[in-house]
């Protein structure tokens, strides 16, 4: 069975629980031979909608010191890195 977690549940988790949730979500996204990379993309898209800018702009804002690295931003970066590692 595929692991899922609602945004409200995720928001109530402590840092360790969030890390485990992200690990389980990422594992679930790539468990089949076809992979479900779309799930990772959907999660990244959700962050982009939430913050009102895309992932490239996130990186630019972080490098310029214009964006604080919150828990959400850390999770977003983790997803971006995971996607990059799976593609390369």
N, CA, C and O atoms as a Maestro MAE file, in Angstrom:
{
 s_m_m2io_version
 :::
 2.0.0
}

f_m_ct {
 s_m_title
 :::
 protein
 m_atom[352] {
  # First column is atom index #
  i_m_mmod_type
  r_m_x_coord
  r_m_y_coord
  r_m_z_coord
  i_m_residue_number
  s_m_chain_name
  s_m_pdb_residue_name
  s_m_pdb_atom_name
  i_m_atomic_number
  :::
  1 25 0.831 -1.174 0.000 1 A "UNK " " N  " 7
  2 3 0.000 0.000 0.000 1 A "UNK " " CA " 6
  3 2 0.882 1.245 0.000 1 A "UNK " " C  " 6
  4 15 1.899 1.295 0.691 1 A "UNK " " O  " 8
  5 25 0.488 2.235 -0.770 2 A "UNK " " N  " 7
  6 3 1.251 3.458 -0.903 2 A "UNK " " CA " 6
  7 2 1.066 4.336 0.324 2 A "UNK " " C  " 6
  8 15 -0.049 4.505 0.816 2 A "UNK " " O  " 8
  9 25 2.153 4.886 0.808 3 A "UNK " " N  " 7
  10 3 2.127 5.782 1.959 3 A "UNK " " CA " 6
  11 2 1.643 7.151 1.508 3 A "UNK " " C  " 6
  12 15 2.026 7.632 0.442 3 A "UNK " " O  " 8
  13 25 0.810 7.770 2.313 4 A "UNK " " N  " 7
  14 3 0.386 9.141 2.031 4 A "UNK " " CA " 6
  15 2 0.261 9.893 3.343 4 A "UNK " " C  " 6
  16 15 0.079 9.295 4.404 4 A "UNK " " O  " 8
  17 25 0.360 11.205 3.257 5 A "UNK " " N  " 7
  18 3 0.239 12.062 4.428 5 A "UNK " " CA " 6
  19 2 -0.363 13.382 3.969 5 A "UNK " " C  " 6
  20 15 0.044 13.937 2.948 5 A "UNK " " O  " 8
  21 25 -1.329 13.879 4.724 6 A "UNK " " N  " 7
  22 3 -1.945 15.151 4.362 6 A "UNK " " CA " 6
  23 2 -1.038 16.305 4.788 6 A "UNK " " C  " 6
  24 15 -0.166 16.150 5.642 6 A "UNK " " O  " 8
  25 25 -1.263 17.440 4.182 7 A "UNK " " N  " 7
  26 3 -0.484 18.631 4.529 7 A "UNK " " CA " 6
  27 2 -0.671 18.989 5.995 7 A "UNK " " C  " 6
  28 15 0.281 19.374 6.673 7 A "UNK " " O  " 8
  29 25 -1.905 18.861 6.485 8 A "UNK " " N  " 7
  30 3 -2.147 19.195 7.896 8 A "UNK " " CA " 6
  31 2 -1.433 18.216 8.822 8 A "UNK " " C  " 6
  32 15 -0.886 18.624 9.847 8 A "UNK " " O  " 8
  33 25 -1.430 16.926 8.476 9 A "UNK " " N  " 7
  34 3 -0.691 15.940 9.281 9 A "UNK " " CA " 6
  35 2 0.802 16.245 9.248 9 A "UNK " " C  " 6
  36 15 1.480 16.201 10.275 9 A "UNK " " O  " 8
  37 25 1.302 16.552 8.061 10 A "UNK " " N  " 7
  38 3 2.720 16.831 7.892 10 A "UNK " " CA " 6
  39 2 3.129 18.037 8.730 10 A "UNK " " C  " 6
  40 15 4.204 18.049 9.330 10 A "UNK " " O  " 8
  41 25 2.270 19.046 8.768 11 A "UNK " " N  " 7
  42 3 2.552 20.260 9.529 11 A "UNK " " CA " 6
  43 2 2.640 20.029 11.025 11 A "UNK " " C  " 6
  44 15 3.298 20.797 11.727 11 A "UNK " " O  " 8
  45 25 1.994 18.991 11.527 12 A "UNK " " N  " 7
  46 3 1.994 18.693 12.953 12 A "UNK " " CA " 6
  47 2 3.176 17.816 13.368 12 A "UNK " " C  " 6
  48 15 3.419 17.619 14.559 12 A "UNK " " O  " 8
  49 25 3.910 17.291 12.384 13 A "UNK " " N  " 7
  50 3 5.020 16.387 12.684 13 A "UNK " " CA " 6
  51 2 6.247 17.151 13.168 13 A "UNK " " C  " 6
  52 15 6.462 18.306 12.799 13 A "UNK " " O  " 8
  53 25 7.054 16.481 14.008 14 A "UNK " " N  " 7
  54 3 8.338 17.074 14.375 14 A "UNK " " CA " 6
  55 2 9.328 16.796 13.243 14 A "UNK " " C  " 6
  56 15 9.000 16.109 12.276 14 A "UNK " " O  " 8
  57 25 10.521 17.327 13.373 15 A "UNK " " N  " 7
  58 3 11.511 17.229 12.294 15 A "UNK " " CA " 6
  59 2 11.840 15.780 11.929 15 A "UNK " " C  " 6
  60 15 11.963 15.448 10.750 15 A "UNK " " O  " 8
  61 25 11.982 14.924 12.932 16 A "UNK " " N  " 7
  62 3 12.296 13.519 12.671 16 A "UNK " " CA " 6
  63 2 11.155 12.834 11.918 16 A "UNK " " C  " 6
  64 15 11.388 12.080 10.974 16 A "UNK " " O  " 8
  65 25 9.931 13.103 12.344 17 A "UNK " " N  " 7
  66 3 8.765 12.501 11.687 17 A "UNK " " CA " 6
  67 2 8.630 13.005 10.246 17 A "UNK " " C  " 6
  68 15 8.276 12.242 9.346 17 A "UNK " " O  " 8
  69 25 8.912 14.282 10.038 18 A "UNK " " N  " 7
  70 3 8.851 14.826 8.677 18 A "UNK " " CA " 6
  71 2 9.880 14.155 7.779 18 A "UNK " " C  " 6
  72 15 9.581 13.784 6.644 18 A "UNK " " O  " 8
  73 25 11.080 14.003 8.290 19 A "UNK " " N  " 7
  74 3 12.131 13.361 7.501 19 A "UNK " " CA " 6
  75 2 11.722 11.945 7.122 19 A "UNK " " C  " 6
  76 15 11.928 11.520 5.985 19 A "UNK " " O  " 8
  77 25 11.146 11.215 8.066 20 A "UNK " " N  " 7
  78 3 10.683 9.851 7.786 20 A "UNK " " CA " 6
  79 2 9.543 9.865 6.771 20 A "UNK " " C  " 6
  80 15 9.500 9.023 5.874 20 A "UNK " " O  " 8
  81 25 8.621 10.817 6.910 21 A "UNK " " N  " 7
  82 3 7.511 10.916 5.965 21 A "UNK " " CA " 6
  83 2 8.021 11.192 4.554 21 A "UNK " " C  " 6
  84 15 7.565 10.574 3.592 21 A "UNK " " O  " 8
  85 25 8.962 12.117 4.434 22 A "UNK " " N  " 7
  86 3 9.525 12.439 3.122 22 A "UNK " " CA " 6
  87 2 10.255 11.223 2.556 22 A "UNK " " C  " 6
  88 15 10.142 10.923 1.368 22 A "UNK " " O  " 8
  89 25 11.010 10.519 3.417 23 A "UNK " " N  " 7
  90 3 11.715 9.314 2.955 23 A "UNK " " CA " 6
  91 2 10.712 8.285 2.430 23 A "UNK " " C  " 6
  92 15 10.917 7.699 1.367 23 A "UNK " " O  " 8
  93 25 9.628 8.070 3.179 24 A "UNK " " N  " 7
  94 3 8.623 7.086 2.768 24 A "UNK " " CA " 6
  95 2 7.903 7.516 1.490 24 A "UNK " " C  " 6
  96 15 7.631 6.693 0.616 24 A "UNK " " O  " 8
  97 25 7.597 8.808 1.390 25 A "UNK " " N  " 7
  98 3 6.960 9.307 0.174 25 A "UNK " " CA " 6
  99 2 7.878 9.143 -1.031 25 A "UNK " " C  " 6
  100 15 7.447 8.717 -2.102 25 A "UNK " " O  " 8
  101 25 9.145 9.488 -0.842 26 A "UNK " " N  " 7
  102 3 10.105 9.356 -1.939 26 A "UNK " " CA " 6
  103 2 10.299 7.900 -2.326 26 A "UNK " " C  " 6
  104 15 10.357 7.571 -3.512 26 A "UNK " " O  " 8
  105 25 10.400 7.025 -1.331 27 A "UNK " " N  " 7
  106 3 10.543 5.594 -1.615 27 A "UNK " " CA " 6
  107 2 9.340 5.098 -2.403 27 A "UNK " " C  " 6
  108 15 9.486 4.373 -3.386 27 A "UNK " " O  " 8
  109 25 8.163 5.490 -1.968 28 A "UNK " " N  " 7
  110 3 6.948 5.074 -2.652 28 A "UNK " " CA " 6
  111 2 6.881 5.590 -4.077 28 A "UNK " " C  " 6
  112 15 6.346 4.924 -4.964 28 A "UNK " " O  " 8
  113 25 7.430 6.787 -4.294 29 A "UNK " " N  " 7
  114 3 7.391 7.378 -5.626 29 A "UNK " " CA " 6
  115 2 8.248 6.603 -6.624 29 A "UNK " " C  " 6
  116 15 7.989 6.648 -7.827 29 A "UNK " " O  " 8
  117 25 9.256 5.899 -6.139 30 A "UNK " " N  " 7
  118 3 10.175 5.200 -7.041 30 A "UNK " " CA " 6
  119 2 10.198 3.685 -6.833 30 A "UNK " " C  " 6
  120 15 11.140 3.020 -7.263 30 A "UNK " " O  " 8
  121 25 9.179 3.137 -6.183 31 A "UNK " " N  " 7
  122 3 9.234 1.722 -5.857 31 A "UNK " " CA " 6
  123 2 9.010 0.795 -7.044 31 A "UNK " " C  " 6
  124 15 9.566 -0.303 -7.051 31 A "UNK " " O  " 8
  125 25 8.244 1.170 -8.025 32 A "UNK " " N  " 7
  126 3 8.017 0.282 -9.161 32 A "UNK " " CA " 6
  127 2 9.098 0.484 -10.212 32 A "UNK " " C  " 6
  128 15 9.813 1.486 -10.194 32 A "UNK " " O  " 8
  129 25 9.212 -0.462 -11.119 33 A "UNK " " N  " 7
  130 3 10.237 -0.342 -12.154 33 A "UNK " " CA " 6
  131 2 9.952 0.849 -13.067 33 A "UNK " " C  " 6
  132 15 10.882 1.456 -13.597 33 A "UNK " " O  " 8
  133 25 8.692 1.183 -13.254 34 A "UNK " " N  " 7
  134 3 8.356 2.367 -14.047 34 A "UNK " " CA " 6
  135 2 8.607 3.635 -13.254 34 A "UNK " " C  " 6
  136 15 8.845 4.696 -13.832 34 A "UNK " " O  " 8
  137 25 8.555 3.533 -11.937 35 A "UNK " " N  " 7
  138 3 8.723 4.687 -11.067 35 A "UNK " " CA " 6
  139 2 7.478 5.552 -11.089 35 A "UNK " " C  " 6
  140 15 6.657 5.496 -12.005 35 A "UNK " " O  " 8
  141 25 7.379 6.322 -10.082 36 A "UNK " " N  " 7
  142 3 6.292 7.278 -9.975 36 A "UNK " " CA " 6
  143 2 6.893 8.646 -9.732 36 A "UNK " " C  " 6
  144 15 6.551 9.338 -8.773 36 A "UNK " " O  " 8
  145 25 7.800 9.019 -10.625 37 A "UNK " " N  " 7
  146 3 8.481 10.302 -10.484 37 A "UNK " " CA " 6
  147 2 7.479 11.446 -10.471 37 A "UNK " " C  " 6
  148 15 7.767 12.526 -9.955 37 A "UNK " " O  " 8
  149 25 6.316 11.210 -11.033 38 A "UNK " " N  " 7
  150 3 5.283 12.229 -11.043 38 A "UNK " " CA " 6
  151 2 4.900 12.676 -9.645 38 A "UNK " " C  " 6
  152 15 4.538 13.835 -9.443 38 A "UNK " " O  " 8
  153 25 4.974 11.766 -8.668 39 A "UNK " " N  " 7
  154 3 4.631 12.127 -7.288 39 A "UNK " " CA " 6
  155 2 5.620 13.152 -6.742 39 A "UNK " " C  " 6
  156 15 5.218 14.109 -6.081 39 A "UNK " " O  " 8
  157 25 6.891 12.961 -7.009 40 A "UNK " " N  " 7
  158 3 7.911 13.928 -6.580 40 A "UNK " " CA " 6
  159 2 7.642 15.268 -7.269 40 A "UNK " " C  " 6
  160 15 7.694 16.320 -6.632 40 A "UNK " " O  " 8
  161 25 7.355 15.225 -8.568 41 A "UNK " " N  " 7
  162 3 7.058 16.453 -9.297 41 A "UNK " " CA " 6
  163 2 5.822 17.148 -8.735 41 A "UNK " " C  " 6
  164 15 5.792 18.376 -8.649 41 A "UNK " " O  " 8
  165 25 4.810 16.386 -8.354 42 A "UNK " " N  " 7
  166 3 3.598 16.975 -7.778 42 A "UNK " " CA " 6
  167 2 3.911 17.662 -6.445 42 A "UNK " " C  " 6
  168 15 3.380 18.732 -6.149 42 A "UNK " " O  " 8
  169 25 4.773 17.038 -5.652 43 A "UNK " " N  " 7
  170 3 5.153 17.642 -4.371 43 A "UNK " " CA " 6
  171 2 5.939 18.930 -4.594 43 A "UNK " " C  " 6
  172 15 5.724 19.919 -3.893 43 A "UNK " " O  " 8
  173 25 6.841 18.923 -5.557 44 A "UNK " " N  " 7
  174 3 7.608 20.127 -5.886 44 A "UNK " " CA " 6
  175 2 6.671 21.206 -6.413 44 A "UNK " " C  " 6
  176 15 6.782 22.371 -6.032 44 A "UNK " " O  " 8
  177 25 5.754 20.819 -7.285 45 A "UNK " " N  " 7
  178 3 4.770 21.784 -7.811 45 A "UNK " " CA " 6
  179 2 3.955 22.407 -6.686 45 A "UNK " " C  " 6
  180 15 3.644 23.597 -6.725 45 A "UNK " " O  " 8
  181 25 3.610 21.605 -5.687 46 A "UNK " " N  " 7
  182 3 2.832 22.122 -4.554 46 A "UNK " " CA " 6
  183 2 3.618 23.195 -3.802 46 A "UNK " " C  " 6
  184 15 3.048 24.210 -3.400 46 A "UNK " " O  " 8
  185 25 4.916 22.982 -3.609 47 A "UNK " " N  " 7
  186 3 5.748 24.005 -2.962 47 A "UNK " " CA " 6
  187 2 5.820 25.262 -3.828 47 A "UNK " " C  " 6
  188 15 5.745 26.378 -3.312 47 A "UNK " " O  " 8
  189 25 5.963 25.085 -5.136 48 A "UNK " " N  " 7
  190 3 6.038 26.239 -6.027 48 A "UNK " " CA " 6
  191 2 4.743 27.055 -5.984 48 A "UNK " " C  " 6
  192 15 4.782 28.286 -5.993 48 A "UNK " " O  " 8
  193 25 3.614 26.380 -5.938 49 A "UNK " " N  " 7
  194 3 2.334 27.092 -5.827 49 A "UNK " " CA " 6
  195 2 2.212 27.781 -4.464 49 A "UNK " " C  " 6
  196 15 1.772 28.927 -4.372 49 A "UNK " " O  " 8
  197 25 2.605 27.070 -3.421 50 A "UNK " " N  " 7
  198 3 2.504 27.618 -2.065 50 A "UNK " " CA " 6
  199 2 3.326 28.898 -1.915 50 A "UNK " " C  " 6
  200 15 2.868 29.874 -1.320 50 A "UNK " " O  " 8
  201 25 4.547 28.885 -2.464 51 A "UNK " " N  " 7
  202 3 5.444 30.026 -2.292 51 A "UNK " " CA " 6
  203 2 5.328 31.067 -3.406 51 A "UNK " " C  " 6
  204 15 5.823 32.186 -3.268 51 A "UNK " " O  " 8
  205 25 4.674 30.696 -4.510 52 A "UNK " " N  " 7
  206 3 4.458 31.663 -5.588 52 A "UNK " " CA " 6
  207 2 5.650 31.889 -6.497 52 A "UNK " " C  " 6
  208 15 5.695 32.880 -7.226 52 A "UNK " " O  " 8
  209 25 6.630 30.970 -6.463 53 A "UNK " " N  " 7
  210 3 7.751 31.044 -7.395 53 A "UNK " " CA " 6
  211 2 8.288 29.634 -7.635 53 A "UNK " " C  " 6
  212 15 8.047 28.713 -6.856 53 A "UNK " " O  " 8
  213 25 9.029 29.498 -8.746 54 A "UNK " " N  " 7
  214 3 9.499 28.171 -9.121 54 A "UNK " " CA " 6
  215 2 10.796 27.792 -8.401 54 A "UNK " " C  " 6
  216 15 11.382 28.598 -7.679 54 A "UNK " " O  " 8
  217 25 11.222 26.566 -8.612 55 A "UNK " " N  " 7
  218 3 12.395 26.021 -7.918 55 A "UNK " " CA " 6
  219 2 13.681 26.754 -8.292 55 A "UNK " " C  " 6
  220 15 14.557 26.935 -7.446 55 A "UNK " " O  " 8
  221 25 13.799 27.166 -9.520 56 A "UNK " " N  " 7
  222 3 14.997 27.919 -9.929 56 A "UNK " " CA " 6
  223 2 15.066 29.239 -9.167 56 A "UNK " " C  " 6
  224 15 16.129 29.645 -8.698 56 A "UNK " " O  " 8
  225 25 13.913 29.903 -9.051 57 A "UNK " " N  " 7
  226 3 13.887 31.162 -8.309 57 A "UNK " " CA " 6
  227 2 14.174 30.929 -6.824 57 A "UNK " " C  " 6
  228 15 14.791 31.769 -6.170 57 A "UNK " " O  " 8
  229 25 13.728 29.790 -6.295 58 A "UNK " " N  " 7
  230 3 14.058 29.446 -4.909 58 A "UNK " " CA " 6
  231 2 15.565 29.438 -4.728 58 A "UNK " " C  " 6
  232 15 16.090 30.039 -3.790 58 A "UNK " " O  " 8
  233 25 16.257 28.754 -5.628 59 A "UNK " " N  " 7
  234 3 17.718 28.668 -5.523 59 A "UNK " " CA " 6
  235 2 18.358 30.060 -5.607 59 A "UNK " " C  " 6
  236 15 19.284 30.370 -4.858 59 A "UNK " " O  " 8
  237 25 17.860 30.885 -6.517 60 A "UNK " " N  " 7
  238 3 18.395 32.241 -6.662 60 A "UNK " " CA " 6
  239 2 18.174 33.050 -5.389 60 A "UNK " " C  " 6
  240 15 19.067 33.769 -4.941 60 A "UNK " " O  " 8
  241 25 16.984 32.929 -4.810 61 A "UNK " " N  " 7
  242 3 16.670 33.667 -3.584 61 A "UNK " " CA " 6
  243 2 17.522 33.179 -2.416 61 A "UNK " " C  " 6
  244 15 17.972 33.983 -1.599 61 A "UNK " " O  " 8
  245 25 17.743 31.881 -2.332 62 A "UNK " " N  " 7
  246 3 18.587 31.349 -1.262 62 A "UNK " " CA " 6
  247 2 20.018 31.865 -1.401 62 A "UNK " " C  " 6
  248 15 20.629 32.291 -0.420 62 A "UNK " " O  " 8
  249 25 20.548 31.825 -2.623 63 A "UNK " " N  " 7
  250 3 21.923 32.275 -2.850 63 A "UNK " " CA " 6
  251 2 22.087 33.762 -2.577 63 A "UNK " " C  " 6
  252 15 23.157 34.206 -2.161 63 A "UNK " " O  " 8
  253 25 21.027 34.537 -2.809 64 A "UNK " " N  " 7
  254 3 21.085 35.975 -2.583 64 A "UNK " " CA " 6
  255 2 20.757 36.343 -1.134 64 A "UNK " " C  " 6
  256 15 20.814 37.515 -0.761 64 A "UNK " " O  " 8
  257 25 20.414 35.346 -0.323 65 A "UNK " " N  " 7
  258 3 20.064 35.604 1.064 65 A "UNK " " CA " 6
  259 2 18.678 36.205 1.227 65 A "UNK " " C  " 6
  260 15 18.370 36.793 2.264 65 A "UNK " " O  " 8
  261 25 17.845 36.062 0.210 66 A "UNK " " N  " 7
  262 3 16.498 36.635 0.234 66 A "UNK " " CA " 6
  263 2 15.449 35.653 0.731 66 A "UNK " " C  " 6
  264 15 14.306 36.041 0.973 66 A "UNK " " O  " 8
  265 25 15.819 34.393 0.886 67 A "UNK " " N  " 7
  266 3 14.874 33.359 1.320 67 A "UNK " " CA " 6
  267 2 15.464 32.619 2.508 67 A "UNK " " C  " 6
  268 15 16.584 32.112 2.447 67 A "UNK " " O  " 8
  269 25 14.707 32.563 3.575 68 A "UNK " " N  " 7
  270 3 15.120 31.805 4.755 68 A "UNK " " CA " 6
  271 2 14.928 30.313 4.479 68 A "UNK " " C  " 6
  272 15 13.980 29.923 3.798 68 A "UNK " " O  " 8
  273 25 15.816 29.493 5.001 69 A "UNK " " N  " 7
  274 3 15.691 28.040 4.816 69 A "UNK " " CA " 6
  275 2 14.852 27.467 5.957 69 A "UNK " " C  " 6
  276 15 15.378 27.025 6.978 69 A "UNK " " O  " 8
  277 25 13.554 27.487 5.759 70 A "UNK " " N  " 7
  278 3 12.599 26.946 6.719 70 A "UNK " " CA " 6
  279 2 12.513 25.426 6.559 70 A "UNK " " C  " 6
  280 15 13.158 24.855 5.679 70 A "UNK " " O  " 8
  281 25 11.727 24.783 7.397 71 A "UNK " " N  " 7
  282 3 11.516 23.332 7.247 71 A "UNK " " CA " 6
  283 2 10.924 23.012 5.879 71 A "UNK " " C  " 6
  284 15 11.353 22.066 5.219 71 A "UNK " " O  " 8
  285 25 9.934 23.804 5.454 72 A "UNK " " N  " 7
  286 3 9.340 23.586 4.128 72 A "UNK " " CA " 6
  287 2 10.389 23.713 3.037 72 A "UNK " " C  " 6
  288 15 10.469 22.874 2.140 72 A "UNK " " O  " 8
  289 25 11.184 24.756 3.116 73 A "UNK " " N  " 7
  290 3 12.205 24.983 2.091 73 A "UNK " " CA " 6
  291 2 13.226 23.843 2.106 73 A "UNK " " C  " 6
  292 15 13.675 23.407 1.046 73 A "UNK " " O  " 8
  293 25 13.592 23.361 3.276 74 A "UNK " " N  " 7
  294 3 14.522 22.222 3.363 74 A "UNK " " CA " 6
  295 2 13.928 20.987 2.702 74 A "UNK " " C  " 6
  296 15 14.615 20.273 1.972 74 A "UNK " " O  " 8
  297 25 12.653 20.741 2.961 75 A "UNK " " N  " 7
  298 3 11.986 19.591 2.331 75 A "UNK " " CA " 6
  299 2 11.928 19.761 0.817 75 A "UNK " " C  " 6
  300 15 12.152 18.809 0.069 75 A "UNK " " O  " 8
  301 25 11.627 20.968 0.377 76 A "UNK " " N  " 7
  302 3 11.580 21.284 -1.055 76 A "UNK " " CA " 6
  303 2 12.942 21.027 -1.691 76 A "UNK " " C  " 6
  304 15 13.029 20.414 -2.755 76 A "UNK " " O  " 8
  305 25 13.999 21.491 -1.044 77 A "UNK " " N  " 7
  306 3 15.355 21.271 -1.559 77 A "UNK " " CA " 6
  307 2 15.691 19.784 -1.604 77 A "UNK " " C  " 6
  308 15 16.325 19.312 -2.548 77 A "UNK " " O  " 8
  309 25 15.260 19.048 -0.574 78 A "UNK " " N  " 7
  310 3 15.518 17.609 -0.543 78 A "UNK " " CA " 6
  311 2 14.857 16.933 -1.737 78 A "UNK " " C  " 6
  312 15 15.464 16.090 -2.396 78 A "UNK " " O  " 8
  313 25 13.606 17.307 -2.011 79 A "UNK " " N  " 7
  314 3 12.893 16.732 -3.155 79 A "UNK " " CA " 6
  315 2 13.597 17.065 -4.464 79 A "UNK " " C  " 6
  316 15 13.729 16.204 -5.334 79 A "UNK " " O  " 8
  317 25 14.046 18.301 -4.609 80 A "UNK " " N  " 7
  318 3 14.777 18.696 -5.822 80 A "UNK " " CA " 6
  319 2 16.054 17.879 -5.982 80 A "UNK " " C  " 6
  320 15 16.365 17.406 -7.075 80 A "UNK " " O  " 8
  321 25 16.785 17.717 -4.892 81 A "UNK " " N  " 7
  322 3 18.021 16.938 -4.942 81 A "UNK " " CA " 6
  323 2 17.733 15.475 -5.255 81 A "UNK " " C  " 6
  324 15 18.434 14.855 -6.054 81 A "UNK " " O  " 8
  325 25 16.701 14.928 -4.625 82 A "UNK " " N  " 7
  326 3 16.332 13.531 -4.875 82 A "UNK " " CA " 6
  327 2 15.985 13.331 -6.342 82 A "UNK " " C  " 6
  328 15 16.421 12.360 -6.960 82 A "UNK " " O  " 8
  329 25 15.197 14.251 -6.903 83 A "UNK " " N  " 7
  330 3 14.820 14.151 -8.317 83 A "UNK " " CA " 6
  331 2 16.060 14.240 -9.206 83 A "UNK " " C  " 6
  332 15 16.203 13.486 -10.168 83 A "UNK " " O  " 8
  333 25 16.947 15.163 -8.874 84 A "UNK " " N  " 7
  334 3 18.181 15.322 -9.678 84 A "UNK " " CA " 6
  335 2 19.031 14.052 -9.616 84 A "UNK " " C  " 6
  336 15 19.561 13.604 -10.633 84 A "UNK " " O  " 8
  337 25 19.158 13.478 -8.426 85 A "UNK " " N  " 7
  338 3 19.964 12.259 -8.273 85 A "UNK " " CA " 6
  339 2 19.361 11.072 -9.025 85 A "UNK " " C  " 6
  340 15 20.092 10.250 -9.577 85 A "UNK " " O  " 8
  341 25 18.042 10.983 -9.047 86 A "UNK " " N  " 7
  342 3 17.371 9.877 -9.764 86 A "UNK " " CA " 6
  343 2 17.509 10.001 -11.259 86 A "UNK " " C  " 6
  344 15 17.525 8.993 -11.965 86 A "UNK " " O  " 8
  345 25 17.610 11.239 -11.764 87 A "UNK " " N  " 7
  346 3 17.705 11.473 -13.201 87 A "UNK " " CA " 6
  347 2 19.126 11.261 -13.679 87 A "UNK " " C  " 6
  348 15 19.339 10.784 -14.793 87 A "UNK " " O  " 8
  349 25 20.113 11.612 -12.843 88 A "UNK " " N  " 7
  350 3 21.514 11.513 -13.286 88 A "UNK " " CA " 6
  351 2 22.098 10.151 -13.075 88 A "UNK " " C  " 6
  352 15 23.264 9.923 -13.398 88 A "UNK " " O  " 8
  :::
 }
 m_bond[351] {
  # First column is bond index #
  i_m_from
  i_m_to
  i_m_order
  :::
  1 1 2 1
  2 2 3 1
  3 3 4 2
  4 3 5 1
  5 5 6 1
  6 6 7 1
  7 7 8 2
  8 7 9 1
  9 9 10 1
  10 10 11 1
  11 11 12 2
  12 11 13 1
  13 13 14 1
  14 14 15 1
  15 15 16 2
  16 15 17 1
  17 17 18 1
  18 18 19 1
  19 19 20 2
  20 19 21 1
  21 21 22 1
  22 22 23 1
  23 23 24 2
  24 23 25 1
  25 25 26 1
  26 26 27 1
  27 27 28 2
  28 27 29 1
  29 29 30 1
  30 30 31 1
  31 31 32 2
  32 31 33 1
  33 33 34 1
  34 34 35 1
  35 35 36 2
  36 35 37 1
  37 37 38 1
  38 38 39 1
  39 39 40 2
  40 39 41 1
  41 41 42 1
  42 42 43 1
  43 43 44 2
  44 43 45 1
  45 45 46 1
  46 46 47 1
  47 47 48 2
  48 47 49 1
  49 49 50 1
  50 50 51 1
  51 51 52 2
  52 51 53 1
  53 53 54 1
  54 54 55 1
  55 55 56 2
  56 55 57 1
  57 57 58 1
  58 58 59 1
  59 59 60 2
  60 59 61 1
  61 61 62 1
  62 62 63 1
  63 63 64 2
  64 63 65 1
  65 65 66 1
  66 66 67 1
  67 67 68 2
  68 67 69 1
  69 69 70 1
  70 70 71 1
  71 71 72 2
  72 71 73 1
  73 73 74 1
  74 74 75 1
  75 75 76 2
  76 75 77 1
  77 77 78 1
  78 78 79 1
  79 79 80 2
  80 79 81 1
  81 81 82 1
  82 82 83 1
  83 83 84 2
  84 83 85 1
  85 85 86 1
  86 86 87 1
  87 87 88 2
  88 87 89 1
  89 89 90 1
  90 90 91 1
  91 91 92 2
  92 91 93 1
  93 93 94 1
  94 94 95 1
  95 95 96 2
  96 95 97 1
  97 97 98 1
  98 98 99 1
  99 99 100 2
  100 99 101 1
  101 101 102 1
  102 102 103 1
  103 103 104 2
  104 103 105 1
  105 105 106 1
  106 106 107 1
  107 107 108 2
  108 107 109 1
  109 109 110 1
  110 110 111 1
  111 111 112 2
  112 111 113 1
  113 113 114 1
  114 114 115 1
  115 115 116 2
  116 115 117 1
  117 117 118 1
  118 118 119 1
  119 119 120 2
  120 119 121 1
  121 121 122 1
  122 122 123 1
  123 123 124 2
  124 123 125 1
  125 125 126 1
  126 126 127 1
  127 127 128 2
  128 127 129 1
  129 129 130 1
  130 130 131 1
  131 131 132 2
  132 131 133 1
  133 133 134 1
  134 134 135 1
  135 135 136 2
  136 135 137 1
  137 137 138 1
  138 138 139 1
  139 139 140 2
  140 139 141 1
  141 141 142 1
  142 142 143 1
  143 143 144 2
  144 143 145 1
  145 145 146 1
  146 146 147 1
  147 147 148 2
  148 147 149 1
  149 149 150 1
  150 150 151 1
  151 151 152 2
  152 151 153 1
  153 153 154 1
  154 154 155 1
  155 155 156 2
  156 155 157 1
  157 157 158 1
  158 158 159 1
  159 159 160 2
  160 159 161 1
  161 161 162 1
  162 162 163 1
  163 163 164 2
  164 163 165 1
  165 165 166 1
  166 166 167 1
  167 167 168 2
  168 167 169 1
  169 169 170 1
  170 170 171 1
  171 171 172 2
  172 171 173 1
  173 173 174 1
  174 174 175 1
  175 175 176 2
  176 175 177 1
  177 177 178 1
  178 178 179 1
  179 179 180 2
  180 179 181 1
  181 181 182 1
  182 182 183 1
  183 183 184 2
  184 183 185 1
  185 185 186 1
  186 186 187 1
  187 187 188 2
  188 187 189 1
  189 189 190 1
  190 190 191 1
  191 191 192 2
  192 191 193 1
  193 193 194 1
  194 194 195 1
  195 195 196 2
  196 195 197 1
  197 197 198 1
  198 198 199 1
  199 199 200 2
  200 199 201 1
  201 201 202 1
  202 202 203 1
  203 203 204 2
  204 203 205 1
  205 205 206 1
  206 206 207 1
  207 207 208 2
  208 207 209 1
  209 209 210 1
  210 210 211 1
  211 211 212 2
  212 211 213 1
  213 213 214 1
  214 214 215 1
  215 215 216 2
  216 215 217 1
  217 217 218 1
  218 218 219 1
  219 219 220 2
  220 219 221 1
  221 221 222 1
  222 222 223 1
  223 223 224 2
  224 223 225 1
  225 225 226 1
  226 226 227 1
  227 227 228 2
  228 227 229 1
  229 229 230 1
  230 230 231 1
  231 231 232 2
  232 231 233 1
  233 233 234 1
  234 234 235 1
  235 235 236 2
  236 235 237 1
  237 237 238 1
  238 238 239 1
  239 239 240 2
  240 239 241 1
  241 241 242 1
  242 242 243 1
  243 243 244 2
  244 243 245 1
  245 245 246 1
  246 246 247 1
  247 247 248 2
  248 247 249 1
  249 249 250 1
  250 250 251 1
  251 251 252 2
  252 251 253 1
  253 253 254 1
  254 254 255 1
  255 255 256 2
  256 255 257 1
  257 257 258 1
  258 258 259 1
  259 259 260 2
  260 259 261 1
  261 261 262 1
  262 262 263 1
  263 263 264 2
  264 263 265 1
  265 265 266 1
  266 266 267 1
  267 267 268 2
  268 267 269 1
  269 269 270 1
  270 270 271 1
  271 271 272 2
  272 271 273 1
  273 273 274 1
  274 274 275 1
  275 275 276 2
  276 275 277 1
  277 277 278 1
  278 278 279 1
  279 279 280 2
  280 279 281 1
  281 281 282 1
  282 282 283 1
  283 283 284 2
  284 283 285 1
  285 285 286 1
  286 286 287 1
  287 287 288 2
  288 287 289 1
  289 289 290 1
  290 290 291 1
  291 291 292 2
  292 291 293 1
  293 293 294 1
  294 294 295 1
  295 295 296 2
  296 295 297 1
  297 297 298 1
  298 298 299 1
  299 299 300 2
  300 299 301 1
  301 301 302 1
  302 302 303 1
  303 303 304 2
  304 303 305 1
  305 305 306 1
  306 306 307 1
  307 307 308 2
  308 307 309 1
  309 309 310 1
  310 310 311 1
  311 311 312 2
  312 311 313 1
  313 313 314 1
  314 314 315 1
  315 315 316 2
  316 315 317 1
  317 317 318 1
  318 318 319 1
  319 319 320 2
  320 319 321 1
  321 321 322 1
  322 322 323 1
  323 323 324 2
  324 323 325 1
  325 325 326 1
  326 326 327 1
  327 327 328 2
  328 327 329 1
  329 329 330 1
  330 330 331 1
  331 331 332 2
  332 331 333 1
  333 333 334 1
  334 334 335 1
  335 335 336 2
  336 335 337 1
  337 337 338 1
  338 338 339 1
  339 339 340 2
  340 339 341 1
  341 341 342 1
  342 342 343 1
  343 343 344 2
  344 343 345 1
  345 345 346 1
  346 346 347 1
  347 347 348 2
  348 347 349 1
  349 349 350 1
  350 350 351 1
  351 351 352 2
  :::
 }
}
